[in-house]
Amino acid sequence: MLDQAELARMSPHERARLARILAAMDGPSPPPRPPASWRRRLLIAAALACALTLAAWIGVLAVTLPPHYRAGGWSAAWVGFDVVLFIGFAATAWAAWRRRQVLILCLVVLATLLVCDAWFDITLDFATRGFAFSVLLAVLVELPLAVVALIGARRLLRLTFSRLDALRGDYGPVPPFWKVPLFGVYSAGDGYRDLFYTPQGQAEEPTNGAAPNRATSAQATSDGAKLVQAKSAEAKPGQAAPGPGDRAA
């Protein structure tokens, strides 16, 4: 049985490998879900179609909209928007207090609402007495808060990616977000299920300075037995080797 002192003497890579081994011993990997490539293609097609349609619509609005327009429901529009903004602040505060992963989504939504609030305040107050106040509010309050929210979301995402990489035994720097693959069925081998299991034929130990890959379940079990036996051989003469009934502390 490995005690805390023996675990402390292990390198970070050895502890990460041991964590993968123990996870592999808990049971076989669940069967993979069938690929949902048609949903991915549908999402890409829908996003491209919306982008092209919106580009054409922007041109139509730029030509046809009048420079001045008397709108109805003015108070309802602004009060409703401020209610949504209040919900965004409240949800962000709750997620930060409870330390929930949804905080990342709340920060992104909050930053988007703040930028929209600054944009509409400035554009709709242009050439009015409240224009200077709207500009000051946007520059000193709304946009700085949006930047802080985006920086917080970015740091939380980087922390999440670094923890996932540590489980795979990779302690290198986190790459830029546009290089990080999706965690799911769309990323072909980079889902959460593959944190501890990889296809056959991939070596675990790093070669030529490359980051270590994840081991298969069977190889992880074999490596686990070798690792435990090696640590048991280093035990003191008066200590007995761990038996099948021993449990880790």
C-alpha positions as CSV (number, residue, x, y, z in Angstrom):
1,M,0.0,0.0,0.0
2,L,1.4,3.4,-1.0
3,D,1.5,5.8,1.8
4,Q,1.5,9.6,1.6
5,A,5.2,9.9,1.9
6,E,5.7,7.5,-1.1
7,L,3.2,9.5,-3.1
8,A,5.1,12.7,-2.3
9,R,8.3,11.3,-3.6
10,M,6.7,10.5,-6.9
11,S,7.1,13.0,-9.8
12,P,4.0,14.9,-11.0
13,H,4.0,12.8,-14.1
14,E,4.0,9.6,-12.1
15,R,1.2,10.8,-9.9
16,A,-0.8,11.7,-13.0
17,R,-0.1,8.3,-14.5
18,L,-1.2,6.6,-11.3
19,A,-4.4,8.6,-11.3
20,R,-5.2,7.4,-14.8
21,I,-4.3,3.8,-13.8
22,L,-6.7,3.9,-10.8
23,A,-9.5,5.3,-12.9
24,A,-8.9,2.6,-15.5
25,M,-9.2,-0.1,-12.8
26,D,-12.6,1.2,-11.7
27,G,-14.2,-0.3,-14.7
28,P,-14.2,-0.5,-18.5
29,S,-14.7,2.6,-20.6
30,P,-18.4,3.2,-21.5
31,P,-19.2,2.4,-25.1
32,P,-18.7,5.4,-27.3
33,R,-21.8,7.1,-28.7
34,P,-22.2,7.0,-32.5
35,P,-20.7,10.1,-34.2
36,A,-23.2,12.9,-34.7
37,S,-21.5,14.3,-37.8
38,W,-24.9,15.3,-39.4
39,R,-25.6,17.5,-36.4
40,R,-22.2,19.2,-36.8
41,R,-22.8,19.7,-40.5
42,L,-26.2,21.1,-39.8
43,L,-24.9,23.5,-37.2
44,I,-22.2,24.8,-39.6
45,A,-24.6,25.2,-42.5
46,A,-27.1,27.0,-40.3
47,A,-24.5,29.4,-38.9
48,L,-23.2,30.2,-42.5
49,A,-26.8,30.7,-43.8
50,C,-27.6,33.1,-40.9
51,A,-24.3,35.0,-41.5
52,L,-25.0,35.5,-45.2
53,T,-28.7,36.4,-44.5
54,L,-27.7,38.9,-41.9
55,A,-25.1,40.5,-44.1
56,A,-27.7,41.1,-46.8
57,W,-30.2,42.4,-44.2
58,I,-27.6,44.8,-42.9
59,G,-27.3,46.3,-46.3
60,V,-31.0,46.6,-46.7
61,L,-31.4,48.3,-43.3
62,A,-28.5,50.7,-44.0
63,V,-30.3,51.9,-47.2
64,T,-33.9,51.9,-46.1
65,L,-34.0,52.9,-42.4
66,P,-34.8,56.6,-41.7
67,P,-32.2,58.6,-39.6
68,H,-34.9,59.4,-37.0
69,Y,-37.8,57.3,-35.8
70,R,-40.4,57.6,-33.1
71,A,-40.5,54.2,-31.4
72,G,-43.3,52.8,-29.2
73,G,-42.8,50.8,-26.0
74,W,-39.6,52.8,-25.2
75,S,-39.9,52.4,-21.5
76,A,-40.7,48.7,-21.8
77,A,-37.7,48.0,-24.0
78,W,-35.2,49.7,-21.7
79,V,-36.7,48.4,-18.4
80,G,-36.8,44.9,-19.8
81,F,-33.2,45.1,-20.9
82,D,-32.2,46.4,-17.5
83,V,-34.1,43.5,-15.9
84,V,-32.1,41.0,-18.0
85,L,-28.9,42.8,-17.1
86,F,-29.9,42.6,-13.4
87,I,-30.4,38.8,-13.8
88,G,-27.0,38.6,-15.4
89,F,-25.3,40.3,-12.5
90,A,-27.3,38.2,-10.0
91,A,-26.5,34.9,-11.7
92,T,-22.8,35.8,-11.9
93,A,-22.7,36.6,-8.2
94,W,-24.5,33.3,-7.4
95,A,-22.2,31.2,-9.6
96,A,-19.1,32.9,-8.1
97,W,-20.3,32.4,-4.6
98,R,-21.2,28.8,-5.2
99,R,-18.0,28.2,-7.3
100,R,-19.9,26.6,-10.1
101,Q,-18.6,26.0,-13.7
102,V,-21.6,28.0,-15.1
103,L,-19.8,31.1,-13.9
104,I,-17.8,31.1,-17.2
105,L,-21.1,31.3,-19.2
106,C,-22.5,33.9,-16.9
107,L,-19.4,36.1,-17.3
108,V,-19.6,35.9,-21.1
109,V,-23.3,36.7,-21.2
110,L,-22.7,39.6,-18.7
111,A,-19.9,41.0,-20.8
112,T,-22.2,40.8,-23.9
113,L,-25.0,42.6,-22.2
114,L,-22.7,45.4,-20.9
115,V,-21.3,46.0,-24.4
116,C,-24.8,46.1,-25.9
117,D,-25.9,48.5,-23.1
118,A,-23.0,50.8,-23.9
119,W,-23.7,50.7,-27.7
120,F,-27.3,51.5,-27.5
121,D,-26.8,54.2,-24.9
122,I,-24.3,56.0,-27.1
123,T,-26.0,55.6,-30.4
124,L,-29.5,56.4,-29.2
125,D,-28.4,59.5,-27.2
126,F,-26.3,60.9,-30.1
127,A,-26.9,64.6,-30.6
128,T,-28.9,64.9,-27.4
129,R,-28.2,66.4,-24.0
130,G,-27.5,63.0,-22.5
131,F,-24.8,62.0,-25.0
132,A,-21.9,63.1,-22.9
133,F,-23.2,61.2,-19.8
134,S,-23.7,58.0,-22.0
135,V,-20.2,58.2,-23.2
136,L,-18.8,58.6,-19.7
137,L,-20.9,55.8,-18.4
138,A,-19.7,53.5,-21.2
139,V,-16.1,54.4,-20.9
140,L,-15.8,54.4,-17.1
141,V,-18.3,51.7,-16.1
142,E,-19.9,49.4,-18.7
143,L,-16.9,48.7,-21.0
144,P,-14.4,48.2,-18.1
145,L,-16.8,45.8,-16.4
146,A,-17.2,43.9,-19.7
147,V,-13.4,43.6,-20.1
148,V,-13.1,42.3,-16.5
149,A,-15.8,39.7,-17.1
150,L,-14.2,38.5,-20.3
151,I,-10.8,38.3,-18.6
152,G,-12.3,36.3,-15.7
153,A,-14.0,33.9,-18.1
154,R,-10.7,33.4,-20.0
155,R,-8.8,32.7,-16.9
156,L,-11.3,30.2,-15.7
157,L,-11.3,28.4,-19.1
158,R,-7.5,28.3,-19.0
159,L,-7.6,26.8,-15.5
160,T,-10.1,24.2,-16.6
161,F,-8.0,23.2,-19.6
162,S,-4.8,23.0,-17.5
163,R,-6.6,20.7,-15.0
164,L,-7.8,18.4,-17.8
165,D,-4.3,18.4,-19.3
166,A,-2.8,17.5,-15.9
167,L,-5.1,14.4,-15.7
168,R,-3.6,13.3,-19.0
169,G,-0.1,13.9,-17.7
170,D,0.5,17.0,-19.8
171,Y,2.0,19.9,-17.8
172,G,2.9,22.1,-20.7
173,P,1.4,25.6,-21.3
174,V,-2.2,25.9,-22.3
175,P,-2.5,26.6,-26.1
176,P,-4.6,29.5,-27.5
177,F,-8.4,28.8,-27.4
178,W,-8.7,28.6,-31.2
179,K,-6.3,25.6,-31.1
180,V,-8.1,23.7,-28.3
181,P,-10.4,21.0,-29.7
182,L,-13.9,20.6,-28.5
183,F,-14.5,18.1,-25.6
184,G,-17.1,15.8,-27.0
185,V,-18.2,13.6,-29.9
186,Y,-17.2,16.2,-32.4
187,S,-13.5,16.1,-31.6
188,A,-12.7,12.5,-32.4
189,G,-10.7,11.3,-29.4
190,D,-10.5,14.4,-27.3
191,G,-13.7,14.0,-25.3
192,Y,-14.0,13.6,-21.5
193,R,-14.3,9.9,-21.9
194,D,-10.8,9.8,-23.4
195,L,-9.1,11.6,-20.6
196,F,-8.0,8.2,-19.3
197,Y,-8.4,5.9,-22.3
198,T,-6.9,6.2,-25.7
199,P,-7.0,4.1,-28.9
200,Q,-4.7,1.2,-29.2
201,G,-1.2,1.8,-30.5
202,Q,-0.6,5.2,-28.8
203,A,2.4,5.2,-26.4
204,E,2.0,6.8,-23.0
205,E,5.7,7.8,-22.3
206,P,6.8,11.0,-24.0
207,T,9.3,10.7,-26.9
208,N,11.7,13.4,-28.1
209,G,10.3,15.9,-25.6
210,A,6.7,15.5,-26.7
211,A,3.8,15.6,-24.2
212,P,2.8,12.2,-22.8
213,N,-0.3,10.6,-24.4
214,R,-3.1,8.8,-22.6
215,A,-2.8,5.0,-22.1
216,T,-5.4,2.4,-22.9
217,S,-7.4,0.7,-20.1
218,A,-5.6,-2.6,-20.5
219,Q,-2.2,-1.0,-20.7
220,A,-3.0,1.3,-17.7
221,T,-3.9,-1.7,-15.6
222,S,-0.7,-3.5,-16.5
223,D,1.4,-0.3,-15.8
224,G,-0.5,0.1,-12.5
225,A,0.6,-3.4,-11.3
226,K,4.2,-2.7,-12.3
227,L,4.1,0.7,-10.6
228,V,2.7,-0.7,-7.4
229,Q,5.2,-3.6,-7.4
230,A,8.1,-1.2,-7.9
231,K,7.0,1.0,-5.0
232,S,6.5,-2.1,-2.9
233,A,10.0,-3.2,-3.6
234,E,11.3,0.1,-2.2
235,A,9.5,-0.4,1.1
236,K,11.4,-0.9,4.3
237,P,12.5,-4.5,5.2
238,G,10.0,-4.7,8.1
239,Q,7.1,-3.7,5.9
240,A,4.9,-6.3,4.1
241,A,4.0,-6.0,0.5
242,P,0.4,-4.9,-0.2
243,G,-2.1,-7.6,-0.5
244,P,-5.4,-7.9,-2.4
245,G,-7.3,-6.8,0.6
246,D,-5.3,-3.7,1.3
247,R,-6.9,-0.3,0.6
248,A,-5.1,3.0,-0.3
249,A,-5.0,5.5,2.5
